[in-house]
């Protein structure tokens, strides 16, 4: 579809040249369409930016909600499902993820207006699962805001700081093996940071034992 092609072209150009450094004409040229179609579909460059971010964030929230519906023995496993779903979603559209996450760090009225609803929804979903885990006696009681910030930061880090991960550690978050390896490390961290003392993460211990036996 022409609309999707324009969003992809804008993602590439915005990522490499920045929003302000990219013209509507360049987006149209890269898409192979008349410049008037950008206004027709999006009303201009700002409308295109909004559509790009909304499409990504709506998909991201949908993945979190779907992960919460998967049956698991406890809330900790639900948190791990949410992390895996988020990582795979960002990996599948890694360029868009990098751009959107970068834009969300800017102190911009436009970006705040676009993202605030989705960020509050994200906070609400994580809060629901963490509260359930605390009630189950699986997750350690702790201030929700700190726990969410830490967990969310770990999940988003490879795509928010893609250049750092690639240049310093020579890892490539967009490549399939990365999510599997990163999720294992994330689970190890989360087991220590979130699980209530005395609750053993059998899945993580099994993976460590299997790795040691090979």
C-alpha positions in Angstrom: 0.0 0.0 0.0 1.1 3.5 -0.8 0.5 4.7 2.8 2.7 1.9 4.3 5.5 2.6 1.7 5.5 6.3 2.7 5.7 5.3 6.4 8.7 3.0 5.6 10.4 5.7 3.6 9.9 8.3 6.3 11.2 5.9 8.9 14.4 5.4 7.0 14.9 9.1 6.3 13.9 10.3 9.8 16.3 7.8 11.3 19.3 8.8 9.2 18.6 12.5 8.7 16.3 13.5 11.5 12.8 14.8 11.4 13.8 18.4 10.8 16.4 17.4 8.2 14.0 15.5 6.1 11.7 17.1 3.5 8.3 16.0 2.3 9.8 16.0 -1.2 12.5 13.5 -0.2 9.9 11.2 1.3 7.8 11.3 -1.8 10.9 10.7 -4.0 12.0 7.7 -1.9 8.5 6.3 -2.1 8.2 6.9 -5.8 5.0 9.0 -5.6 3.8 12.5 -6.2 4.6 14.9 -3.3 0.9 15.8 -3.1 0.1 12.3 -1.8 1.9 12.9 1.4 -0.6 15.7 2.2 -3.4 13.5 0.9 -2.7 10.7 3.3 -1.2 12.5 6.3 -1.8 16.2 5.9 1.9 17.0 5.9 5.2 15.9 7.6 3.9 16.3 11.2 0.9 14.1 10.4 3.2 11.5 8.9 5.3 11.6 12.0 2.2 11.1 14.2 0.9 8.2 12.1 4.4 6.5 12.2 4.5 6.7 16.0 0.9 5.9 16.6 1.1 2.8 14.4 4.2 1.6 16.2 2.8 2.3 19.7 -0.6 0.8 19.1 1.1 -2.4 17.9 3.4 -2.4 21.0 0.5 -2.0 23.4 -1.5 -4.8 21.6 1.5 -7.1 22.0 1.6 -6.4 25.8 -2.1 -7.0 26.1 -1.9 -10.3 24.1 1.0 -11.5 26.3 -1.1 -10.9 29.4 -3.8 -13.2 28.0 -1.5 -16.2 27.7 -2.0 -18.6 30.6 1.0 -18.8 33.0 1.4 -20.3 36.5 2.2 -16.9 38.0 2.6 -13.2 37.3 6.4 -13.5 37.0 6.0 -15.7 33.9 3.5 -13.2 32.5 6.1 -10.5 32.9 8.6 -12.7 31.0 6.0 -13.2 28.3 5.5 -9.5 28.0 9.2 -8.9 27.7 9.6 -11.6 25.0 6.6 -10.2 23.0 8.0 -6.7 23.2 11.5 -7.7 22.1 10.2 -9.7 19.1 7.9 -6.9 18.1 10.8 -4.4 18.2 13.1 -6.8 16.4 10.6 -7.3 13.5 10.5 -3.5 13.0 13.9 -2.6 14.4 14.4 0.6 12.4 11.0 1.9 13.4 11.6 0.9 17.0 14.9 2.8 17.1 13.4 5.9 15.7 10.2 6.0 17.9 12.2 5.3 21.1 14.7 8.0 20.2 11.9 10.5 19.6 10.3 9.7 22.9 13.4 10.9 24.7 13.0 14.4 23.2 11.3 17.2 25.2 8.8 18.0 22.5 5.2 19.1 22.9 4.2 17.2 19.8 5.9 14.0 20.9 4.3 14.3 24.4 0.9 14.7 22.9 1.3 11.6 20.7 2.9 9.3 23.3 1.3 10.2 26.7 -1.8 8.0 26.3 0.3 5.0 25.2 2.9 5.4 28.0 0.1 5.6 30.6 -1.5 2.5 29.2 1.9 0.7 29.3 2.3 1.7 32.9 -1.2 0.5 33.8 -0.6 -3.0 32.2 2.7 -3.5 34.0 1.2 -2.3 37.3 -1.7 -4.8 36.9 0.7 -7.7 36.5 3.1 -6.6 39.2 0.3 -6.1 41.7 -1.0 -9.6 40.9 2.5 -11.1 41.4 2.8 -9.3 44.8 -0.6 -10.7 45.8 0.4 -14.2 44.8 3.5 -13.9 46.9 5.8 -14.4 43.9 7.0 -10.9 43.2 8.8 -8.9 46.0 6.8 -6.0 47.3 8.4 -2.8 46.1 7.4 0.6 44.8 5.7 0.0 41.4 7.2 3.1 39.7 10.8 2.0 40.3 10.1 -1.6 39.4 8.4 -0.6 36.1 11.2 1.8 35.2 13.9 -0.8 35.8 12.1 -3.6 34.0 10.9 -1.4 31.1 14.4 0.0 30.7 15.9 -3.5 30.4 13.4 -4.5 27.8 13.8 -1.4 25.6 17.5 -0.8 26.0 18.8 -2.8 23.0 16.7 -0.8 20.6 16.9 2.5 22.3 20.7 2.2 22.4 21.1 0.2 19.3 24.3 2.0 18.2 25.9 1.5 21.6 25.1 -2.2 21.6 26.5 -2.6 18.1 29.6 -0.5 18.3 30.7 -1.4 21.9 29.6 -5.0 22.2 29.5 -6.0 18.5 25.9 -7.3 18.9 23.1 -6.8 16.5 19.6 -6.6 18.1 17.9 -6.9 14.8 19.4 -10.4 14.2 17.2 -13.4 15.3 19.6 -15.0 17.9 19.9 -11.8 19.9 16.4 -11.9 21.4 16.8 -15.5 22.6 20.1 -14.7 24.2 19.0 -11.3 25.6 15.8 -12.8 27.0 17.8 -15.4 28.9 20.0 -12.7 30.5 16.9 -10.6 31.2 15.2 -13.5 33.0 18.3 -14.0 35.1 18.3 -10.3 36.1 14.5 -10.3 36.7 14.7 -13.4 38.9 17.1 -11.6 41.2 15.4 -8.3 41.1 11.7 -9.2 41.2 11.2 -12.6 42.7 10.3 -12.8 46.4 13.0 -14.4 48.5 12.6 -18.1 48.7 10.8 -18.4 45.4 13.0 -20.3 42.9 12.8 -19.6 39.2 13.0 -23.3 38.1 13.0 -22.4 34.4 16.1 -20.2 34.7 17.9 -22.7 36.9 17.2 -25.5 34.4 18.6 -23.4 31.5 21.8 -22.7 33.5 22.2 -26.4 34.3 21.6 -27.4 30.7 24.2 -24.8 29.5 26.7 -26.1 32.0 26.2 -29.7 30.9 27.1 -28.9 27.2 
